[in-house]
Amino acid sequence: MAKAKVSKEYKTVSQIAGPLVFVQKTEPVGYQEMVSVRLSDGSMKRGQVLDTSDEIVVVQIFEGTSGIDRQASVRFLGDTMKMPVSREMLGRVLTGAGEPLDGGARIVPDKELDIVGAAINPWARDSPADFIQTGISTIDGMNTLVRGQKLPIFSGSGLPHNEIALQIARQAKVLGENEEFAVVFIALGITNEEKQMFMKEFERTGALKNAVVFLNLADDPAVERIVTPRLGLTTAEYMAFELGMQVLVIMTDITNYCEALRQVGAAREEVPGRRGYPGYMYTDLAQLYERAGRIKDKKGSITQIPILSMPSDDITHPIPDLSGYITEGQIVLSRELHRNGIYPPVNVSSSLSRLMNSGVGKGKTREDHKAVSDQLYASYAEGKDLRGLVAIVGKDSLSAKDRKFLDFADLFEDRIVRQGIDEDRSIERTLDIAWEILRELDTDQLTRIDRKYIEKYLKK
């Protein structure tokens, strides 16, 4: 991936710690410069400069440091890590290091791009707009995803976030003619069982033909886990801004990525920040998330759905907390809904898409979308509040109107939230189901919907 330069080899390895090798008395080298390491047995490993000073250079080794000793020879290659990109990448499954995992040939690149990417000039950014349909009602109807947005899913251990990620990857589409759509699916720190599930599902459903899949396994070196999302995002940038495609990037699980950051930080003996994570984790996450967006005068766009599992379901944990500051909303999964057998267990009360208004309405989804969404939120919140009251005073103590709200909450969870793992709902179908359950309320309880929409859709 890197171009070699004429450079001498150094046999000045002074220390090996975790995935890091410390090299003394070197020539001037640049940050993130690629490195080759020749072991005593003649085998080679790749690395990257993590830190540099006049006295010592810190190199992170992608394949792990096993077998490296003080006799190893280190050569600095004079270039940063590149990702070979091509339109032919669609339909391919790659390792976390960008190597073929599907038995196919190596990628013949049209270009080789720096994996760090170039920051989008704020002046050149275009506002996220236009609806992306995921086929999941709680997202499309209540927390709409918009092209160029970054909308994370906050999950927890044991919740079906991988299944939801696969469902979105299969079903996601843009509603428009002559729009090329692609998915870049980045799995970080997954088990071998999860790897087999991902590959099987992509092949079974045929979704692989419009996707590029990067799979980083849990037993791969932590350093590779830091590189994998950058390889995937570089691929997405090429497809979006050079090939003009609408690209959806799904990354799961960002928590594993942050654990790798913490592991490398500990090996460098850095002063830890909150809960032992590096103090620069906010900046590091922003470098990933902010690669989403649209650029003026460019046809393509990059939309991100990062998925993270919250340790102990703690939404104030540093990973979801910092992600919430950078991204434009969040989809929160509910353990209570999961225990009740509802899939996907999306807690709409805690979820939010800050850019929803940019992607809904006449000409984008449907004219009644925003009003129906507001009414569903209000009526469901009323019904959930009444559940707590019923636990104290009993259902018989409620008025007839309150009982309707109470029943509506159950109906909402059963008809809107619950759907099959292979059920792909159009936005029209989602809104039609919403009107079907809103008919269970009295007309005077529909306080968030304009009378013209009630007359047009309620009796349909």
C-alpha positions, -999 to 999 in steps of 0.1 A, spaced: 0 0 0 30 23 4 56 34 -21 91 25 -9 119 51 -8 156 46 -6 162 43 31 186 25 54 176 -1 79 179 5 116 187 -21 142 181 2 171 149 -13 186 151 -3 223 117 -15 236 87 -36 226 54 -29 244 21 -44 233 16 -34 196 44 -8 198 81 -9 189 104 19 200 133 28 176 162 50 186 186 72 166 167 74 133 166 98 104 138 125 105 105 107 99 69 119 96 38 111 116 19 82 102 48 73 78 47 36 68 74 12 82 86 -23 73 101 -45 99 123 -74 90 124 -101 117 153 -124 126 138 -152 106 135 -130 75 98 -125 76 83 -90 72 57 -70 92 41 -36 84 38 -7 108 31 30 110 48 58 129 26 68 158 49 93 175 83 109 166 109 129 183 146 136 179 155 107 203 130 80 196 103 69 171 72 49 182 60 25 156 27 6 158 28 -28 142 -3 -39 123 2 -77 126 12 -76 163 47 -76 177 51 -114 183 85 -125 169 100 -91 170 132 -87 191 160 -62 194 177 -77 163 148 -67 140 156 -43 112 133 -12 108 130 7 75 110 39 71 92 40 37 86 77 33 49 76 26 16 73 45 -7 43 43 -28 42 11 -61 25 2 -63 11 -33 -98 20 -46 -118 11 -76 -154 7 -88 -147 -30 -89 -146 -31 -51 -184 -34 -50 -193 -69 -41 -160 -76 -23 -154 -87 13 -121 -75 27 -101 -80 60 -97 -51 84 -64 -44 67 -80 -42 32 -69 -76 20 -93 -99 1 -112 -122 24 -136 -137 -2 -111 -157 -21 -111 -132 -50 -81 -115 -66 -64 -85 -51 -80 -52 -60 -66 -35 -91 -68 1 -81 -79 31 -102 -63 52 -75 -45 49 -42 -58 74 -16 -44 85 18 -65 67 44 -66 98 67 -85 117 40 -88 155 36 -111 175 58 -141 189 41 -139 227 40 -169 239 60 -177 265 33 -179 237 7 -202 215 28 -238 213 16 -266 209 41 -278 173 46 -311 168 28 -331 141 10 -346 110 26 -328 77 29 -353 48 34 -341 20 57 -373 1 56 -376 3 94 -406 22 106 -391 36 138 -363 52 118 -381 62 86 -413 74 103 -400 88 136 -363 95 133 -357 100 96 -323 95 82 -311 122 57 -284 120 31 -251 134 46 -262 128 82 -244 108 109 -270 90 130 -256 65 155 -274 36 171 -269 33 209 -272 -3 219 -262 -25 248 -246 -59 253 -269 -87 240 -292 -64 221 -297 -72 184 -277 -43 169 -259 -65 145 -292 -78 131 -304 -42 127 -272 -33 110 -276 -61 85 -312 -52 79 -304 -16 72 -275 -27 49 -300 -50 30 -329 -26 27 -314 10 26 -322 29 -6 -326 64 -19 -359 73 -35 -351 88 -69 -343 79 -104 -307 73 -117 -292 74 -82 -264 49 -77 -265 37 -41 -238 17 -22 -232 5 13 -198 3 30 -201 -21 59 -173 -19 85 -173 -45 113 -148 -39 141 -137 -64 167 -163 -91 158 -161 -128 167 -156 -155 141 -192 -165 146 -204 -129 138 -181 -129 107 -197 -160 94 -232 -145 100 -224 -113 82 -209 -131 52 -238 -156 50 -264 -128 52 -248 -106 26 -246 -136 2 -281 -149 10 -299 -117 3 -278 -105 -26 -270 -72 -8 -233 -78 -14 -235 -67 -50 -239 -31 -39 -217 -33 -9 -180 -33 2 -175 -52 34 -145 -48 58 -143 -74 86 -119 -69 115 -119 -98 139 -116 -97 177 -83 -116 176 -68 -93 150 -43 -68 165 -57 -37 181 -37 -14 158 -56 -29 128 -89 -20 144 -78 16 144 -70 15 107 -101 -4 95 -127 24 97 -102 48 79 -98 23 50 -136 20 48 -143 57 49 -116 63 22 -134 38 0 -167 56 7 -152 90 -1 -139 77 -35 -174 63 -44 -193 94 -32 -171 123 -44 -154 108 -74 -180 83 -87 -210 103 -77 -227 76 -56 -250 79 -26 -230 59 1 -242 47 34 -215 37 59 -224 13 87 -198 8 114 -203 -17 142 -191 -17 170 -175 17 177 -170 6 213 -145 -20 201 -127 7 182 -124 29 214 -112 -1 234 -84 -4 208 -75 32 213 -73 27 250 -51 -4 246 -26 15 224 -27 45 247 -19 22 277 11 7 257 23 42 251 20 50 289 -2 80 281 -20 98 310 -56 84 307 -87 105 306 -123 96 316 -126 59 325 -91 52 312 -98 62 276 -73 86 259 -79 123 264 -79 127 226 -107 102 220 -132 130 212 -109 143 185 -103 108 171 -140 100 169 -146 134 153 -121 125 126 -142 95 117 -177 109 121 -170 142 103 -161 123 71 -198 121 65 -215 148 45 -222 164 11 -200 187 -9 -214 215 -30 -214 208 -67 -208 171 -61 -235 146 -68 -226 120 -42 -230 119 -4 -217 99 26 -242 91 53 -230 73 85 -247 49 109 -221 42 136 -233 15 161 -220 14 196 -228 -8 226 -230 12 258 -212 -5 287 -237 -13 314 -264 4 293 -249 37 305 -257 65 281 -234 88 300 -204 66 293 -176 85 275 -182 66 241 -219 74 237 -215 108 254 -188 120 231 -205 105 200 -237 124 209 -218 157 209 -204 150 174 -234 134 156 -269 146 147 -291 126 170 -292 89 180 -313 58 178 -315 42 212 -323 5 217 -344 -6 246 -337 -36 268 -373 -36 281 -387 -39 245 -362 -66 237 -373 -86 268 -409 -82 256 -400 -99 223 -403 -68 202 -379 -64 172 -363 -40 165 -364 -28 201 -361 10 193 -370 33 221 -384 62 202 -389 82 234 -351 85 238 -343 86 201 -338 117 180 -329 127 144 -319 164 145 -320 167 107 -354 149 102 -371 181 91 -347 185 62 -356 151 47 -394 149 51 -425 165 36 -440 169 2 -417 158 -26 -394 140 -2 -416 116 18 -452 126 21 -469 159 31 -484 145 63 -451 129 76 -440 154 102 -475 159 116 -481 122 119 -447 117 136 -454 144 161 -488 129 169 -474 94 174 -447 108 198 -473 127 218 -498 99 220 -473 73 228 -457 94 256 -492 99 271 -498 62 270 -465 53 286 -471 78 314 -505 62 321 -488 28 324 -471 41 356 -504 54 369 -522 22 362 -496 3 383 -508 24 413 -545 30 409 -556 3 383 -570 6 348 -606 10 360 -598 43 376 -589 59 342 -613 79 321 -624 66 287 -600 90 269 -571 79 291 -578 43 284 -576 50 247 -541 65 252 -531 35 273 -543 11 246 -526 32 219 -492 27 236 -495 -11 232 -508 -7 197 -479 16 188 -453 -10 200 -471 -38 183 -478 -22 149 -451 5 144 -421 -7 165 -425 -44 159 -417 -57 124 -401 -87 109 -363 -90 105 -368 -93 67 -397 -69 65 -389 -39 43 -416 -12 48 -418 17 24 -424 51 40 -459 51 25 -466 18 43 -452 32 76 -474 63 74 -505 42 64 -500 20 95 -497 51 116 -530 64 104 -546 29 110 -536 30 147 -544 68 151 -581 59 142 -583 42 176 -581 77 192 -609 103 191 -605 130 165 -602 157 192 -572 138 206 -553 143 174 -540 177 185 -507 177 165 -523 171 130 -538 197 107 -575 192 100 -568 189 62 -546 158 68 -572 143 91 -599 147 64 -576 134 37 -560 103 54 -580 93 85 -611 81 66 -590 65 38 
